[in-house]
Amino acid sequence: MKAAQFKEKYGPYALVAGGSIGLGAAFAEGIARRGVNLVLLARNEERLKATAARLREAYGVEVVAIVADMADFDVVKKRVSALTIEIGLLVYDAAFAPIGLFEDTSEDDLARAAAVNVKAPLLLTKLLTAPMIERGRGGVVLMSSLAGAQGSPNLAAYAATKAFNVILAEGLWKELRPRGVNVLVCQAGAILTPGYQAAEKAKPAPGTLPASVVAETALNALGRGPIVVPGATNKIGRFVMTRLLSRKAAIGVMAQNTGGLS
């Protein structure tokens, strides 16, 4: 889709949740490059303002920066609802991933994972798609993970929340497409973000992609189908894990990759 068509379908503003750094910032840049103005939500005010300033300077778009914790949806809803601009695209990239054995994970961390990864994308999608349906145009991109394709030991809660987003997006894709609203879930593998590079001391996992590649793949896939898996290696891996192996075997493979996480 050409930039002008993208802007007409998904503009004049796109909201990116988790848009200050890493993949969220890559999404914001890809959208700004297409001439669409931005609303960026993130917790870290310093990084948020720096990203907003950089995108304004580089692409000449308007950028509204909103400091908000996606775990507190009441605050998020209040601040987003106060906007008087037209949001034609939602990209939800914010996430919280408790790592380690479930028995060692605190209730607070489990509650935060559910709030950031499930409640916020569910209710923000509800909030923003209502006016999109009325206008007969718009889009939603929800970020998921290959970890959500099967049980993932030591990432059990995180993987479960990411599975939720896959099923949500697939259902909404079918519901909202006739209303002019495109919904897509991006089921990514490992991504070269600052957080991943800090946690991964060894060489990157097979299929690891730069954030810019994942963002561009998702934005280019919007309107073409309900799900996209960036990268040939990840596509093959997902096919093997979900179509060729038994669930038991797939969980075993994941355990080999995530069993050492703590």
N, C-alpha and C positions, 0 to 999 in steps of 0.2 A: 504494500500500500504506500503510495506516495505521501510525502509530508503534508501536502495540502489536503488530501483525502483524510489522513489521520486526524488532522486538526479539525476538520469539519465534523468527523464522526465522534471524536472523543474530547474535543475542546469545549469551551475555551480554557478550562482549568483541569488539571489532573491532581488528585490527592495521593501522595505517597506516604504510607505509614512506615516508619523506620527509615526515613529518607536522608539521614545525615551522613552516613558512612557505609562503606562496603557495597553490597548488592543494592540496597535502597538508593544510595547515591548514584549508582550506575543506571538504575531505572530512571531516576530523575534527570540525569544527563541525556539519556536516550530520548526521553519525552521532550525535554527542552530543545534538543536538536531538531525535533519535528515542529517546533514553533508553538508548542502548547505551554501555557502558563502553569505554574505549580503552586500547590499547597504542600509543604513538608511538615510532617509530624515526627518528633523524636524527643527523647528525654534530655539529651545532653545539649544544653543551650549553646555552648561555645562552638561545638562541631556543627550544630544545626545552622547557626548564623554564618559560619565560614563557608559551608556548602552553598547556602542561599546566595551569598555575595558572589561566589565564584560563578555560579550559573547565570546570575543576572548579567555579570560582566561578559561572560563568554558567548551568551546566546541572545541577549537583549530581551529576555522574557521577564514577566512579573513573577516574583516568588514570595509567597506568604509563608513565614516560618512560625510554627506553633509548637511551643514547648509543652509536651504532654507525655504522661506515662500510659502506655496502652493497657496496662493492668488496671487502670482506673477508668472504666468506660464512662462513668457519669461525667467526669471532667472532659473526656474526649468528646462526648456527645454535645456537651454544653458549648465547647469552643468551636466545634465544627458547625453546629447549628446556628451560631452567631454570625457566620460568614454570609455575606450578601452577594456572593459570586456563584456562577453556574459551574458545577463540577461534573464533567462528562466522563471521567475515568478514575477508578479506584485501583491502586496497586497496594496490596497488603504484604509487606515484607517483614514486619516486626516479628520477632520470635524469642522465646526463652526456652533453653534446653537444659534441664537437669541431667547431669551426667553421673553415672555410677549405679550401683545396685538400688533397686526400688526400696528395699528394706532400710537402706541408709539415707534415703532422700526425705527431707523434712516435709511436713504438711504445707508449710509456707511456700516451698519451692513447687510442690505439686499444684497448689492453688494458683500460683503465679503462671505456671505453664498453661493451665486451663484458661485463665483470664486473658493472657496475651495471645495464645495460639488458637483458641476456640471462641471464647465469648466475644472478644473485640472484632475479629474478622466477620463473625456471624452478624453481629448487631450493626457494625459499620456498613456492611453490605446492604442490610435492610434499610438503614437510614439513607444511603446515597442512591440506591437503585429506584426508590420511589419516584423522585423527580425525573430520573432517566426514563422510566416507563412512560411517564406523562409526556415527555418530549419525543419519545419514540427513537431515541438513540443514546448510546453510551457503552461503557465497557467496565469489566472487573477482571483483575488479575490477582489470583491468590497463589502465594508461594507454598509449595509443599516440598517433599523430600523423598528420595528413593528409600529412605529409612521407613517411610510410612507405607511401603508396599507389602510388608510382612512384619511380624514381631521382630523387634530389635533389642536384644539383651543389653543392659546397661544404658539404653536410651528408650526404655519401654514407654514412659509417659510422653516423651517428646514424639516418638514415632506414632503413637496412638493419636495425638493431636493432629499430626500431619496427614494421617489417613482420613481424619474427619474432613479436612479441607479438600481432599480429592473428591470425596463423595458429595460434599456440599456443592462444589463447583460443577460437577457433572450433572447433578440434578437441576441446578439453576441454568446451566447452558441450554438444556432442553426447554425449560419453562420460559426463559426470557428472550431467547433468540427470536421468536415470532413477534415480540414486542419491540424489537430493534436494539436490544441490549446484548452485547457479546460477553460471555463469561469464559474464562480460561484458567486452568490450574497448571502451574509450571512445576513439574516433579523433577527437581534437580539432584545431581550427585554433589560431590564435594566442590566447593567454590573457593577460589583464592581471595578471601576477605581477610582483613586484619585479625578478626577473631579466630578464623581457621588457622592462619599462619602462626598465631601465638600459641595455639593449642597443639598443633601438629609439628612436633620437633623433628620427625623423620621426613623423608621425601614425601611429596603429595601422593595421595591415593590415585590409582589408575582412573582416568576419566575426569580428573580435576580440571575445572575450567576457570578462566578469568571471569570476574563479575560482569564485565562489559559484554562478554559473549553470551552469558546466560540472559542478561537483560534484553539484548537485541533479539535473541532467539524468541523470547516470550513476546515481545512487542510485535515482532513480525508475524507471529502465529495467531495473534488476537483476531478473532473472527473466522478462523479456519477450522476450528474443532474444539472439543472440550478440554484437551490435555496436550501438553508438549513436554518432551523429555530432551533437554539440550545435550548435544554431543553424541557421536556414533557409539562410543564405548558404553555410555550410560544407556542408550537405547537397547543395545544388545544385552547388557546386564539385566535390565528390567524385563526383557522378553524371557530370558532364561529363568529368572527368579519367579516370575509370575505365571509363565505358560508351560515351561518344561519341567521344572522341579516341583516336587510335592511341597506342601506348606512346611512339613517337618524338615525337609532338606533345606528349604530356603532360609528358615530360621537358623538352622545350623551354620549355613554359610555366613549369615549376618553375625552370628556369635563369634566366628573366627575373626571378623573385622572389628567388632565393637567390644569383644570380651575384655580387652585390656584397658578400656576407658575408665577413668575414675576422677 
